[in-house]
Amino acid sequence: MEEKIYKVMGGSGALNIAVGVVVLVIGVVSGILLIISGAKLISRKSKILF
């Protein structure tokens, strides 16, 4: 019985690490895209009219 618990816990830990890596990569990519978008807006602010 205890061996099954350790296998389940190991699988859960591996899944948590994989999800954490995916979330980290998505966060970094979205941050880079936001910075690029903001830089484009700042560089073209003279062409924006209200």
All heavy atoms as a GROMACS GRO file, in nm:
protein
  362
    1MET      N    1   0.081  -0.119   0.000
    1MET     CA    2   0.000   0.000   0.000
    1MET      C    3   0.086   0.126   0.000
    1MET      O    4   0.058   0.220  -0.072
    1MET     CB    5  -0.092  -0.003   0.122
    1MET     CG    6  -0.188   0.112   0.130
    1MET     SD    7  -0.307   0.097  -0.001
    1MET     CE    8  -0.408   0.236   0.032
    2GLU      N    9   0.191   0.127   0.081
    2GLU     CA   10   0.276   0.246   0.090
    2GLU      C   11   0.350   0.271  -0.041
    2GLU      O   12   0.377   0.385  -0.076
    2GLU     CB   13   0.374   0.231   0.206
    2GLU     CG   14   0.308   0.236   0.341
    2GLU     CD   15   0.406   0.217   0.454
    2GLU    OE1   16   0.528   0.223   0.428
    2GLU    OE2   17   0.362   0.197   0.568
    3GLU      N   18   0.382   0.164  -0.112
    3GLU     CA   19   0.453   0.181  -0.239
    3GLU      C   20   0.365   0.254  -0.340
    3GLU      O   21   0.415   0.338  -0.417
    3GLU     CB   22   0.492   0.043  -0.293
    3GLU     CG   23   0.589   0.050  -0.409
    3GLU     CD   24   0.639  -0.087  -0.448
    3GLU    OE1   25   0.664  -0.170  -0.358
    3GLU    OE2   26   0.652  -0.110  -0.569
    4LYS      N   27   0.237   0.225  -0.341
    4LYS     CA   28   0.144   0.294  -0.432
    4LYS      C   29   0.138   0.443  -0.398
    4LYS      O   30   0.133   0.528  -0.488
    4LYS     CB   31   0.004   0.234  -0.423
    4LYS     CG   32  -0.010   0.099  -0.489
    4LYS     CD   33  -0.154   0.052  -0.480
    4LYS     CE   34  -0.169  -0.084  -0.545
    4LYS     NZ   35  -0.309  -0.132  -0.538
    5ILE      N   36   0.139   0.474  -0.270
    5ILE     CA   37   0.133   0.614  -0.228
    5ILE      C   38   0.256   0.689  -0.277
    5ILE      O   39   0.247   0.801  -0.329
    5ILE     CB   40   0.119   0.624  -0.075
    5ILE    CG1   41  -0.015   0.568  -0.032
    5ILE    CG2   42   0.135   0.768  -0.028
    5ILE    CD1   43  -0.030   0.554   0.118
    6TYR      N   44   0.374   0.628  -0.266
    6TYR     CA   45   0.496   0.692  -0.312
    6TYR      C   46   0.496   0.712  -0.462
    6TYR      O   47   0.543   0.814  -0.512
    6TYR     CB   48   0.620   0.612  -0.269
    6TYR     CG   49   0.651   0.626  -0.123
    6TYR    CD1   50   0.654   0.516  -0.039
    6TYR    CD2   51   0.680   0.751  -0.068
    6TYR    CE1   52   0.682   0.528   0.096
    6TYR    CE2   53   0.709   0.765   0.067
    6TYR     CZ   54   0.710   0.653   0.148
    6TYR     OH   55   0.738   0.667   0.280
    7LYS      N   56   0.442   0.616  -0.537
    7LYS     CA   57   0.434   0.631  -0.682
    7LYS      C   58   0.340   0.745  -0.720
    7LYS      O   59   0.370   0.825  -0.810
    7LYS     CB   60   0.387   0.501  -0.746
    7LYS     CG   61   0.493   0.393  -0.749
    7LYS     CD   62   0.444   0.270  -0.823
    7LYS     CE   63   0.552   0.164  -0.826
    7LYS     NZ   64   0.510   0.045  -0.899
    8VAL      N   65   0.226   0.753  -0.653
    8VAL     CA   66   0.131   0.861  -0.681
    8VAL      C   67   0.193   0.996  -0.646
    8VAL      O   68   0.180   1.093  -0.721
    8VAL     CB   69   0.000   0.838  -0.603
    8VAL    CG1   70  -0.090   0.961  -0.611
    8VAL    CG2   71  -0.074   0.717  -0.657
    9MET      N   72   0.261   1.003  -0.532
    9MET     CA   73   0.324   1.129  -0.492
    9MET      C   74   0.434   1.169  -0.589
    9MET      O   75   0.451   1.287  -0.621
    9MET     CB   76   0.379   1.117  -0.350
    9MET     CG   77   0.271   1.112  -0.244
    9MET     SD   78   0.336   1.084  -0.078
    9MET     CE   79   0.425   1.234  -0.050
   10GLY      N   80   0.510   1.072  -0.638
   10GLY     CA   81   0.615   1.101  -0.736
   10GLY      C   82   0.557   1.154  -0.866
   10GLY      O   83   0.608   1.249  -0.924
   11GLY      N   84   0.449   1.092  -0.911
   11GLY     CA   85   0.384   1.138  -1.033
   11GLY      C   86   0.326   1.277  -1.017
   11GLY      O   87   0.333   1.361  -1.108
   12SER      N   88   0.269   1.303  -0.902
   12SER     CA   89   0.212   1.435  -0.874
   12SER      C   90   0.322   1.541  -0.870
   12SER      O   91   0.305   1.651  -0.922
   12SER     CB   92   0.138   1.431  -0.742
   12SER     OG   93   0.091   1.558  -0.708
   13GLY      N   94   0.434   1.508  -0.810
   13GLY     CA   95   0.546   1.602  -0.806
   13GLY      C   96   0.600   1.634  -0.944
   13GLY      O   97   0.628   1.749  -0.976
   14ALA      N   98   0.612   1.531  -1.028
   14ALA     CA   99   0.660   1.552  -1.164
   14ALA      C  100   0.563   1.639  -1.243
   14ALA      O  101   0.605   1.729  -1.318
   14ALA     CB  102   0.680   1.417  -1.233
   15LEU      N  103   0.434   1.616  -1.224
   15LEU     CA  104   0.334   1.696  -1.293
   15LEU      C  105   0.340   1.841  -1.247
   15LEU      O  106   0.331   1.933  -1.329
   15LEU     CB  107   0.194   1.638  -1.269
   15LEU     CG  108   0.079   1.713  -1.335
   15LEU    CD1  109   0.091   1.704  -1.486
   15LEU    CD2  110  -0.053   1.657  -1.289
   16ASN      N  111   0.357   1.862  -1.118
   16ASN     CA  112   0.366   1.999  -1.066
   16ASN      C  113   0.487   2.072  -1.123
   16ASN      O  114   0.479   2.191  -1.155
   16ASN     CB  115   0.373   1.998  -0.914
   16ASN     CG  116   0.240   1.967  -0.851
   16ASN    OD1  117   0.135   1.986  -0.912
   16ASN    ND2  118   0.242   1.917  -0.729
   17ILE      N  119   0.598   2.004  -1.134
   17ILE     CA  120   0.718   2.067  -1.192
   17ILE      C  121   0.695   2.100  -1.338
   17ILE      O  122   0.730   2.209  -1.385
   17ILE     CB  123   0.841   1.974  -1.173
   17ILE    CG1  124   0.878   1.969  -1.026
   17ILE    CG2  125   0.958   2.022  -1.259
   17ILE    CD1  126   0.986   1.869  -0.994
   18ALA      N  127   0.633   2.009  -1.413
   18ALA     CA  128   0.607   2.034  -1.555
   18ALA      C  129   0.512   2.153  -1.573
   18ALA      O  130   0.536   2.241  -1.658
   18ALA     CB  131   0.548   1.909  -1.620
   19VAL      N  132   0.407   2.159  -1.493
   19VAL     CA  133   0.314   2.271  -1.503
   19VAL      C  134   0.383   2.402  -1.464
   19VAL      O  135   0.362   2.506  -1.527
   19VAL     CB  136   0.189   2.245  -1.415
   19VAL    CG1  137   0.104   2.370  -1.403
   19VAL    CG2  138   0.107   2.130  -1.472
   20GLY      N  139   0.467   2.398  -1.365
   20GLY     CA  140   0.541   2.516  -1.324
   20GLY      C  141   0.631   2.569  -1.434
   20GLY      O  142   0.639   2.689  -1.457
   21VAL      N  143   0.699   2.480  -1.503
   21VAL     CA  144   0.787   2.521  -1.613
   21VAL      C  145   0.705   2.582  -1.726
   21VAL      O  146   0.743   2.686  -1.782
   21VAL     CB  147   0.870   2.400  -1.663
   21VAL    CG1  148   0.940   2.432  -1.793
   21VAL    CG2  149   0.970   2.357  -1.557
   22VAL      N  150   0.592   2.522  -1.758
   22VAL     CA  151   0.507   2.576  -1.865
   22VAL      C  152   0.455   2.714  -1.828
   22VAL      O  153   0.457   2.806  -1.910
   22VAL     CB  154   0.390   2.479  -1.895
   22VAL    CG1  155   0.287   2.543  -1.984
   22VAL    CG2  156   0.442   2.350  -1.956
   23VAL      N  157   0.411   2.732  -1.705
   23VAL     CA  158   0.361   2.863  -1.660
   23VAL      C  159   0.473   2.966  -1.663
   23VAL      O  160   0.451   3.081  -1.704
   23VAL     CB  161   0.298   2.851  -1.520
   23VAL    CG1  162   0.271   2.987  -1.459
   23VAL    CG2  163   0.171   2.770  -1.526
   24LEU      N  164   0.592   2.928  -1.624
   24LEU     CA  165   0.706   3.019  -1.626
   24LEU      C  166   0.738   3.064  -1.769
   24LEU      O  167   0.758   3.184  -1.795
   24LEU     CB  168   0.829   2.951  -1.563
   24LEU     CG  169   0.956   3.033  -1.556
   24LEU    CD1  170   0.940   3.145  -1.454
   24LEU    CD2  171   1.072   2.945  -1.517
   25VAL      N  172   0.739   2.971  -1.861
   25VAL     CA  173   0.769   3.005  -2.001
   25VAL      C  174   0.661   3.096  -2.058
   25VAL      O  175   0.692   3.195  -2.126
   25VAL     CB  176   0.784   2.875  -2.085
   25VAL    CG1  177   0.788   2.906  -2.233
   25VAL    CG2  178   0.909   2.800  -2.043
   26ILE      N  179   0.536   3.066  -2.030
   26ILE     CA  180   0.426   3.151  -2.080
   26ILE      C  181   0.437   3.291  -2.021
   26ILE      O  182   0.416   3.391  -2.092
   26ILE     CB  183   0.290   3.086  -2.048
   26ILE    CG1  184   0.270   2.962  -2.134
   26ILE    CG2  185   0.176   3.184  -2.070
   26ILE    CD1  186   0.147   2.882  -2.099
   27GLY      N  187   0.472   3.302  -1.895
   27GLY     CA  188   0.488   3.432  -1.832
   27GLY      C  189   0.600   3.513  -1.895
   27GLY      O  190   0.584   3.633  -1.920
   28VAL      N  191   0.712   3.450  -1.920
   28VAL     CA  192   0.825   3.521  -1.981
   28VAL      C  193   0.790   3.566  -2.122
   28VAL      O  194   0.816   3.681  -2.161
   28VAL     CB  195   0.951   3.431  -1.981
   28VAL    CG1  196   1.060   3.490  -2.067
   28VAL    CG2  197   1.000   3.410  -1.839
   29VAL      N  198   0.728   3.478  -2.200
   29VAL     CA  199   0.692   3.513  -2.338
   29VAL      C  200   0.590   3.626  -2.342
   29VAL      O  201   0.604   3.721  -2.420
   29VAL     CB  202   0.639   3.388  -2.414
   29VAL    CG1  203   0.577   3.427  -2.546
   29VAL    CG2  204   0.751   3.288  -2.434
   30SER      N  205   0.489   3.620  -2.256
   30SER     CA  206   0.390   3.727  -2.256
   30SER      C  207   0.452   3.859  -2.209
   30SER      O  208   0.418   3.965  -2.261
   30SER     CB  209   0.270   3.690  -2.169
   30SER     OG  210   0.309   3.677  -2.035
   31GLY      N  211   0.543   3.855  -2.116
   31GLY     CA  212   0.612   3.976  -2.073
   31GLY      C  213   0.693   4.038  -2.185
   31GLY      O  214   0.692   4.161  -2.205
   32ILE      N  215   0.763   3.956  -2.260
   32ILE     CA  216   0.841   4.007  -2.374
   32ILE      C  217   0.750   4.069  -2.478
   32ILE      O  218   0.779   4.177  -2.532
   32ILE     CB  219   0.927   3.893  -2.434
   32ILE    CG1  220   1.038   3.855  -2.336
   32ILE    CG2  221   0.985   3.934  -2.568
   32ILE    CD1  222   1.114   3.730  -2.375
   33LEU      N  223   0.638   4.003  -2.507
   33LEU     CA  224   0.544   4.058  -2.606
   33LEU      C  225   0.485   4.191  -2.558
   33LEU      O  226   0.468   4.283  -2.639
   33LEU     CB  227   0.432   3.958  -2.634
   33LEU     CG  228   0.474   3.831  -2.710
   33LEU    CD1  229   0.357   3.735  -2.720
   33LEU    CD2  230   0.526   3.867  -2.848
   34LEU      N  231   0.456   4.204  -2.429
   34LEU     CA  232   0.404   4.330  -2.377
   34LEU      C  233   0.509   4.442  -2.386
   34LEU      O  234   0.476   4.556  -2.418
   34LEU     CB  235   0.359   4.312  -2.233
   34LEU     CG  236   0.228   4.236  -2.214
   34LEU    CD1  237   0.206   4.206  -2.066
   34LEU    CD2  238   0.112   4.315  -2.269
   35ILE      N  239   0.633   4.409  -2.359
   35ILE     CA  240   0.740   4.510  -2.370
   35ILE      C  241   0.755   4.555  -2.515
   35ILE      O  242   0.769   4.675  -2.543
   35ILE     CB  243   0.872   4.454  -2.314
   35ILE    CG1  244   0.861   4.440  -2.162
   35ILE    CG2  245   0.990   4.542  -2.353
   35ILE    CD1  246   0.976   4.368  -2.098
   36ILE      N  247   0.752   4.463  -2.609
   36ILE     CA  248   0.764   4.498  -2.751
   36ILE      C  249   0.647   4.584  -2.794
   36ILE      O  250   0.664   4.685  -2.865
   36ILE     CB  251   0.774   4.370  -2.837
   36ILE    CG1  252   0.907   4.300  -2.811
   36ILE    CG2  253   0.757   4.402  -2.985
   36ILE    CD1  254   0.919   4.164  -2.875
   37SER      N  255   0.526   4.548  -2.752
   37SER     CA  256   0.408   4.625  -2.787
   37SER      C  257   0.417   4.767  -2.730
   37SER      O  258   0.384   4.865  -2.798
   37SER     CB  259   0.283   4.554  -2.734
   37SER     OG  260   0.169   4.631  -2.754
   38GLY      N  261   0.459   4.780  -2.606
   38GLY     CA  262   0.474   4.912  -2.545
   38GLY      C  263   0.580   4.995  -2.614
   38GLY      O  264   0.563   5.116  -2.633
   39ALA      N  265   0.689   4.932  -2.654
   39ALA     CA  266   0.795   5.005  -2.725
   39ALA      C  267   0.745   5.057  -2.859
   39ALA      O  268   0.777   5.169  -2.899
   39ALA     CB  269   0.916   4.914  -2.744
   40LYS      N  270   0.663   4.977  -2.927
   40LYS     CA  271   0.606   5.023  -3.055
   40LYS      C  272   0.514   5.141  -3.034
   40LYS      O  273   0.513   5.236  -3.112
   40LYS     CB  274   0.531   4.909  -3.124
   40LYS     CG  275   0.621   4.808  -3.189
   40LYS     CD  276   0.539   4.702  -3.261
   40LYS     CE  277   0.627   4.598  -3.325
   40LYS     NZ  278   0.548   4.494  -3.395
   41LEU      N  279   0.433   5.138  -2.929
   41LEU     CA  280   0.344   5.250  -2.900
   41LEU      C  281   0.422   5.376  -2.867
   41LEU      O  282   0.388   5.485  -2.914
   41LEU     CB  283   0.251   5.215  -2.783
   41LEU     CG  284   0.134   5.124  -2.813
   41LEU    CD1  285   0.063   5.088  -2.683
   41LEU    CD2  286   0.038   5.191  -2.908
   42ILE      N  287   0.527   5.362  -2.788
   42ILE     CA  288   0.607   5.479  -2.752
   42ILE      C  289   0.677   5.536  -2.874
   42ILE      O  290   0.684   5.659  -2.893
   42ILE     CB  291   0.709   5.442  -2.642
   42ILE    CG1  292   0.635   5.419  -2.511
   42ILE    CG2  293   0.814   5.551  -2.626
   42ILE    CD1  294   0.722   5.367  -2.400
   43SER      N  295   0.729   5.451  -2.961
   43SER     CA  296   0.799   5.501  -3.079
   43SER      C  297   0.706   5.567  -3.179
   43SER      O  298   0.749   5.652  -3.257
   43SER     CB  299   0.876   5.386  -3.146
   43SER     OG  300   0.786   5.294  -3.204
   44ARG      N  301   0.579   5.532  -3.176
   44ARG     CA  302   0.482   5.590  -3.272
   44ARG      C  303   0.384   5.685  -3.206
   44ARG      O  304   0.279   5.714  -3.261
   44ARG     CB  305   0.405   5.476  -3.340
   44ARG     CG  306   0.493   5.386  -3.420
   44ARG     CD  307   0.414   5.273  -3.483
   44ARG     NE  308   0.505   5.181  -3.549
   44ARG     CZ  309   0.472   5.058  -3.580
   44ARG    NH1  310   0.353   5.012  -3.552
   44ARG    NH2  311   0.560   4.980  -3.639
   45LYS      N  312   0.418   5.738  -3.089
   45LYS     CA  313   0.322   5.823  -3.018
   45LYS      C  314   0.297   5.955  -3.088
   45LYS      O  315   0.194   6.015  -3.070
   45LYS     CB  316   0.366   5.845  -2.874
   45LYS     CG  317   0.484   5.934  -2.855
   45LYS     CD  318   0.513   5.951  -2.708
   45LYS     CE  319   0.633   6.043  -2.689
   45LYS     NZ  320   0.663   6.062  -2.549
   46SER      N  321   0.390   6.000  -3.172
   46SER     CA  322   0.367   6.125  -3.244
   46SER      C  323   0.262   6.108  -3.354
   46SER      O  324   0.202   6.205  -3.398
   46SER     CB  325   0.499   6.175  -3.304
   46SER     OG  326   0.546   6.082  -3.400
   47LYS      N  327   0.238   5.985  -3.398
   47LYS     CA  328   0.140   5.960  -3.505
   47LYS      C  329   0.001   5.933  -3.450
   47LYS      O  330  -0.094   5.924  -3.526
   47LYS     CB  331   0.185   5.840  -3.587
   47LYS     CG  332   0.315   5.864  -3.661
   47LYS     CD  333   0.358   5.743  -3.740
   47LYS     CE  334   0.489   5.769  -3.809
   47LYS     NZ  335   0.536   5.654  -3.884
   48ILE      N  336  -0.011   5.923  -3.317
   48ILE     CA  337  -0.142   5.895  -3.257
   48ILE      C  338  -0.210   6.029  -3.227
   48ILE      O  339  -0.156   6.115  -3.158
   48ILE     CB  340  -0.125   5.814  -3.127
   48ILE    CG1  341  -0.062   5.679  -3.158
   48ILE    CG2  342  -0.260   5.795  -3.059
   48ILE    CD1  343  -0.028   5.596  -3.035
   49LEU      N  344  -0.328   6.045  -3.281
   49LEU     CA  345  -0.404   6.169  -3.262
   49LEU      C  346  -0.532   6.138  -3.184
   49LEU      O  347  -0.598   6.038  -3.208
   49LEU     CB  348  -0.441   6.232  -3.396
   49LEU     CG  349  -0.323   6.272  -3.485
   49LEU    CD1  350  -0.376   6.319  -3.619
   49LEU    CD2  351  -0.242   6.381  -3.419
   50PHE      N  352  -0.568   6.229  -3.094
   50PHE     CA  353  -0.693   6.215  -3.021
   50PHE      C  354  -0.787   6.327  -3.059
   50PHE      O  355  -0.752   6.435  -3.084
   50PHE     CB  356  -0.670   6.218  -2.870
   50PHE     CG  357  -0.606   6.093  -2.819
   50PHE    CD1  358  -0.471   6.086  -2.793
   50PHE    CD2  359  -0.683   5.979  -2.800
   50PHE    CE1  360  -0.412   5.972  -2.746
   50PHE    CE2  361  -0.625   5.862  -2.753
   50PHE     CZ  362  -0.489   5.860  -2.726
   0.00000   0.00000   0.00000
